[in-house]
């Protein structure tokens, strides 16, 4: 069984303060500056972290620990992503020990809980799916939409696993292939689709209607099938498979539009449409 993709949740909250995080190497990595902002009374957490690093290196032989801190891209206030010092749960615990703060102990317990939830998910991948369903339900999505969304996550996971086994690189090449599928399915790239819907950092698929999700799934499932049957290897061959898979979904979409008289692609999102339908019935 493939593990479903983890829902996007790049910000967690401790005592009403936001901490950015990113999923990297099968675990969560947290912004150290954000952790310091929560624990210290400093008006300049970046400067605090810079000074603390220097002190740790000088006094506590911090080199070995510092090697476990990596720079990962996290969104900033301006909406852009920048390289940010990040640490996994274990390393954050060690950094916390050097920050005198009455919040340290409750923060450790909170951090341990987040880490424990991830351990649970690794041992039982169904928990990821269960938690995702709960989040979508709380946001107001219908059970029928949630089922499609979860199936779409599974299909996407199968596709990226297939790409991984076919000599396709990391996220950059995945994005190139995903754009090929989207262009063939909907006539636009995911970025253009997000612009149409007026989205910024939001997840595009979380704002798709039922039929948009269905055709997204068809494009990706078709791509997986074609890549397997053609034994596509490398980026160029998988590009051809992606276009072919997207064309399967694109042709089906156009056929439905002709026969139904309705456009599948919309600049609105599922929740907005659902609210309008509910208000009309009332």
N, C-alpha and C positions, 0 to 999 in steps of 0.2 A: 504493500500500500504506500502511495506517495503521500508525504506530509503536506497538508494544505498550506498555502502561503499565509504568513501571518498578516492580519489586517494592519493597515498603516496606523501607527500610533506612536508618532515620533516625539510626543510630549507627555510626560507624566507630571502629576502634581503632588507636592508635599507641603502641607500647611499653607495652601493657596499660592504657593510659589512654583513656577514652571521649571521643569528640568528637561532639556532636550536629550534625546537618545537616538541611537541608530542600531539596527540589527546587523551584526558583522561577525562572520565566522561562527555562525550558529549560536550567538548569544547577544544580549543587549550590552551596548557600550554607552556610557553616560558622559555628558559634557562636564569636565572638571570645573570649569569656570562657573557653571550653573550650580554645581554642588557647593562650591565655596560661597556663592551668593546666598544660598539658603542657610549655611551654617555660620558664616561670619557676619560681622556688622560693617564690613568694608563697603565704602561707596564706590570702590574701583576693584571689583573681583579679579579682573585681568592682571592688574598690578600686584594684587595680593598673591595670585598664583605664581607670577614671575618671581616675586621675592621668596615665596615658600620653596619653589624649586631650587633656587640658589642655596637657601639655608639647608635644605635636605641633602643636597649634593656635598656641601661643605662639612656638615656635622654628622650625617647619618648614613654616609655611603649609599646614596640614593641611586647610583648608576644602574644597578640591577633592576630596581623597581621602575626606573624611568624608561628602560627598554620595553616595558610592558604597556607604555602609554603610546598611543598611535594617533595620528591626525586623520580625522574622518570629516567628510563634508556634512555640515548641519546648517539648517536654514537660520538666517539672522532676521533682525527686525525689518530689513528692507526687502525681504522676500527672496533674496539670493542665498546661495549656499557657499559657505567658506570652510576651509580646513580648520578644524577645532581639536584641541587636545582632548582625547577621550580615553576612558579606562573602563575595563569590565568590572563586574561587581567585586571580585576579589581585590583588585588593585584600588578601587575606590575606598574599600574598607581600610586599607593601609594608609591612604592619604588622609582620611578622616581622623586617624589617630594623631596626626600632627596639627590639627585645627582645634584649639581650645574653644569649646562651644557647649552650652547647656542643651543644645538640640542634637548633639552627636548621638546619644544613645537612642532616642526615638527614631532618628534618621536611620541608624543601623538596622533597627527592627523593621522599618518600612522597606529598606533596601533588601533585606534578607527575604522578606515576603515576596517581593518581585522576583528575586532569584529563584525562590522555591517554586513559584508558579511556572517558571521556565523549565525547571527540572521535571515538574509534573508533565508538562507538555511534551518533553522529549520522551518520557517513559510512556505516555499515553497521548499520541497525536490527536485523538478525537477531541481532547479538551480544547485544542485551538479552534476547531470547528464549533464546538459548543459555545465558547466565549464569544466568538465572532457573531454567532446567531443572536446571542443575548444583546450585544451592542447594537446590531441592526434593528432588532425588535424594539429596543428602548428609543431608537431614533424615529420610529414610526413606520418602518417598512413592513409590508404585508408578508405573511408566511410564504405565499406563492413567489414573491419577488426574492425573498431570502433564499429559497430553495434554488432558484436559478443562479443567484449570485454565488452560492456555495459550490454549485456544480461548475460554474465558470472558473472559480479558483482552482478546483481540482483539474480541470482541463488545461488551464494555464500552467499548473505545476507539471503535468505530464509533458507539455510541450517544451518547457525550459529544460526538463530532465533529458528529453530527446536531443535538444540542441547541445547540451553538455556532452553527450555521448557521440556527437557528430562533429567534433573538432571545431565548435563555435566558441569564441571567447566569452568574456564576462558580460556585465550589464550593458556596456556600450554597444556590443554587437547584437545583444538581445533587443535593444531599443531600435536598432536599424531594421532587424527582421520584423519586429512588431509593427513598425511604421509601414513596411511593405504589405503586411496583412491588412492593416487598417485602410491603406489607400485603395487596395483592391476591393475591400468589403464595403467601405463607406464613401470612397472618393476623397478622403482626407486623412492626414496623419493624426495621431493622438493629440499632438500639440494644437493643430488646427481645430480639432474636434472640441478641445477644452476651450479654445477661444470662442467657438460658436456658442458654447453653453455658458460663457462668462466665468469660467473657472480659473483659479490661480494655482494654488498648491494642492487643491482637493483631488481626490482620486476620481478619475473620469468614470470608471465603471460604477462607482457608488452613486453616480448621477444619471445613469442610463435607465431608460424605460425597459419594460419586459422584452419587447421585440429587439431593441438595440442590444440587450444582453444576449439574446438568443442568436443573433447573427454574429456577434463577437465570438461566441462559443463555436458556432459552425465554422467560422474562418480558422480558428486556432485548432480545432479538432481535425479539420480537413488538412491543414498544414502538417500536423503530426503524422497522419496517415500517408500523405504523399511523400514526406521525407523518409519514412520507413520503407515504403515500397520502391522508391527510387534510390534508396541507400545514399541519400545526399550527404556529402562530406564537405566541411569547410563553409566559409561564409557565402561564397558565390553560389554554390549549388543549393544551399539552404535559402538563399534569396529567391531563387527560381521556385522552390517548393512553397515559400511563403506567398509569393504572388499567385501561384496556382491555387493554393488553399484559400486565399482571400477572394480569388475570382469565383470559386464555388459559392461562397457566401454572398458575394456581390451580385452574382447573377440571380440567386434565389431572392435576394432583397428586391431587386428591380422587378422581378416577375410578380412578387407579391404586391408591390406598389402599383403595377399596371392593373392587376386584377381587383385590387381592393379600392383603388382610387385614393389611397392615403399614403403620405410620405412616412417612412420609418424614422428617418433622421429628424431630430427636433432640437431646438435650442433650449428646451426646458428640461428639467430633471424629474425623475420619477415622483419624488415627494411633492413637488409643486403641482404636478398634474393630478396627483391623488387628492390633494387638498382642494383643488378646483372642482373635481368631480364630487367630492363630499359636500362642498358648499352648494353646488347646483342641486343636489338631491334634497338638501335641507330647505 
